[in-house]
């Protein structure tokens, strides 16, 4: 991975650590040989830079990164992940699109990280089955949002492709449980093999 891109990723706002990011980079580099990747939850582009750099190095298929860019409930004023630097007082919500675009541009990944602005479920309804090499779920962490992202997008992963889920905390004392419930649901489906966890990033591969 280019040092400059890794530096921009590390400095970008977000909640992914470098070990998790490098695992995504490796998976995108491997998977994008055969088909595009999709990220649910762009935020300011931290994870998208790792994924996009993997796609760029392969030189075959890009990353589509999907977000409505209005934040989620945990990013509202008074909540645990509120960031005043991202708050748009006129709109009454966080706004992250301009930060994403700037980080993509600075990393030289305009051709490899393609922002899709919209609700992930609305976009996913129109996406064909079994056409993606990797789906990374890191959108809203409310139970309904996380499960909807899983049910909408998991069908789009090709056999041999990867489903990655971020912020997986088996112990409720460590964090919210919705991503962990997604992991449990996937493992019980019988079509996914758990390839391990790096930090809070769980990786499954479709049989």
C-alpha positions in Angstrom: 0.0 0.0 0.0 1.4 3.4 -0.9 2.6 5.2 2.2 0.9 8.5 1.3 -2.5 6.8 0.9 -2.0 5.0 4.3 -1.2 8.3 5.9 -4.3 10.0 4.6 -6.4 7.1 5.7 -4.9 7.2 9.2 -5.6 11.0 9.4 -9.2 10.7 8.1 -12.1 10.9 10.6 -13.4 7.5 11.3 -13.4 4.5 13.7 -11.3 1.9 11.8 -7.9 1.1 13.2 -4.9 0.4 10.9 -4.9 -3.4 11.4 -8.5 -3.6 10.3 -7.8 -1.2 7.4 -4.9 -3.3 6.2 -7.1 -6.4 6.3 -9.7 -4.7 4.1 -6.9 -3.6 1.7 -5.7 -7.2 1.4 -9.2 -8.6 0.8 -10.0 -5.9 -1.8 -6.7 -6.5 -3.6 -7.6 -10.2 -3.7 -11.3 -9.9 -4.5 -11.4 -7.1 -7.0 -9.6 -9.2 -9.5 -12.9 -10.9 -10.3 -15.6 -8.3 -9.4 -16.3 -4.9 -7.8 -16.4 -4.3 -4.1 -19.1 -2.4 -2.1 -18.8 -0.5 1.2 -21.9 0.3 3.2 -21.2 3.4 5.2 -18.6 5.8 3.6 -18.4 8.4 6.4 -15.3 10.5 5.6 -13.5 7.8 3.6 -11.1 6.1 6.0 -12.0 2.5 5.2 -12.8 3.4 1.6 -9.1 4.4 1.1 -7.8 1.1 2.2 -10.4 -0.8 0.1 -9.9 1.6 -2.9 -6.1 1.2 -2.8 -6.5 -2.6 -3.0 -8.7 -2.2 -6.0 -6.3 0.3 -7.6 -3.4 -2.1 -7.2 -5.3 -4.9 -8.9 -6.4 -2.6 -11.7 -9.6 -4.5 -12.6 -12.7 -3.4 -10.6 -13.5 -0.5 -8.3 -15.1 0.1 -4.9 -18.6 1.6 -4.8 -19.0 3.3 -1.4 -22.6 3.9 -0.4 -23.9 6.5 2.2 -26.6 9.0 2.5 -24.1 11.3 4.3 -26.5 12.5 6.9 -25.0 10.6 9.7 -26.8 8.1 12.1 -28.4 8.4 15.5 -25.2 7.9 17.4 -23.7 10.9 15.6 -26.4 13.4 16.6 -25.7 16.2 19.2 -25.4 14.7 22.7 -24.7 11.2 21.4 -21.4 9.3 21.9 -20.0 9.8 18.4 -21.1 13.4 17.7 -18.4 15.4 15.9 -19.0 19.2 15.8 -16.7 19.5 12.9 -19.1 17.5 10.7 -22.3 19.2 11.9 -24.3 21.2 9.4 -26.4 23.6 11.4 -28.4 24.7 8.4 -29.3 21.1 7.5 -29.7 20.0 11.1 -27.6 16.9 10.5 -24.0 15.7 10.1 -22.7 16.0 6.6 -19.7 14.0 5.4 -19.8 13.9 1.6 -17.3 16.7 1.0 -14.8 15.1 3.4 -15.1 11.8 1.6 -14.6 13.4 -1.8 -11.6 15.4 -0.6 -9.9 12.3 0.9 -10.5 10.3 -2.3 -9.0 13.1 -4.4 -6.0 13.6 -2.2 -5.3 9.9 -2.3 -5.5 9.8 -6.1 -8.3 7.3 -6.0 -10.9 9.1 -8.1 -11.1 6.2 -10.6 -11.2 3.5 -8.0 -13.5 4.8 -5.2 -16.9 5.7 -6.6 -19.3 7.4 -4.1 -23.0 6.5 -4.4 -25.1 8.9 -2.4 -28.3 7.3 -1.1 -29.8 4.9 1.4 -28.1 1.6 1.2 -31.3 -0.4 1.1 -32.7 1.8 -1.7 -29.6 1.3 -3.7 -29.3 -2.4 -2.9 -32.8 -3.3 -4.1 -31.5 -2.6 -7.6 -28.2 -4.5 -7.4 -28.0 -7.9 -9.1 -27.4 -11.0 -7.0 -23.9 -12.6 -6.9 -22.0 -9.8 -8.7 -19.6 -8.5 -6.0 -16.3 -9.9 -4.7 -16.6 -8.1 -1.3 -19.3 -6.3 0.8 -18.2 -4.3 3.9 -21.0 -3.5 6.3 -20.3 -0.5 8.4 -23.4 1.7 8.2 -26.0 2.4 10.8 -25.5 0.3 13.9 -29.1 0.2 15.1 -30.4 -3.3 15.0 -32.8 -2.6 12.2 -30.2 -0.8 10.1 -27.5 -3.4 10.4 -29.8 -6.4 9.8 -31.3 -4.6 6.8 -27.9 -4.0 5.3 -27.1 -7.7 5.8 -30.3 -9.0 4.2 -30.1 -6.5 1.3 -26.4 -6.9 0.4 -25.3 -10.4 1.4 -27.1 -11.9 -1.5 -24.9 -9.8 -3.9 -21.6 -11.6 -2.9 -20.4 -14.1 -5.3 -19.3 -17.6 -4.2 -15.7 -17.2 -2.9 -16.4 -13.6 -2.1 -16.2 -11.8 1.2 -18.6 -10.4 3.7 -16.9 -8.1 6.2 -18.7 -6.7 9.3 -17.2 -3.9 11.4 -17.6 -3.1 15.1 -18.3 -6.7 16.2 -18.4 -6.9 20.0 -19.3 -10.4 21.4 -19.3 -8.9 24.9 -22.2 -6.3 25.3 -20.0 -4.4 27.8 -17.6 -3.5 25.0 -20.1 -2.1 22.5 -23.4 -2.3 20.6 -24.6 -5.7 19.6 -26.2 -5.2 16.2 -23.0 -6.0 14.1 -22.4 -9.0 16.3 -26.0 -10.2 15.7 -25.3 -9.8 11.9 -22.2 -12.1 12.3 -24.3 -14.6 14.2 -27.1 -14.5 11.6 -24.6 -15.0 8.8 -22.8 -17.9 10.5 -26.2 -19.6 11.0 -27.2 -19.3 7.4 -25.0 -22.2 6.3 -23.4 -20.4 3.3 -20.7 -18.4 5.0 -17.4 -19.6 6.5 -15.9 -17.4 9.3 -12.3 -16.6 8.3 -11.5 -14.8 11.5 -11.6 -11.4 13.2 -9.0 -8.6 13.2 -9.8 -6.1 16.0 -13.6 -5.7 15.6 -13.6 -6.6 11.9 -15.2 -10.0 11.2 -14.5 -11.6 7.8 -16.7 -14.3 6.2 -16.2 -16.0 2.9 -19.1 -17.3 0.8 -19.0 -21.1 0.1 
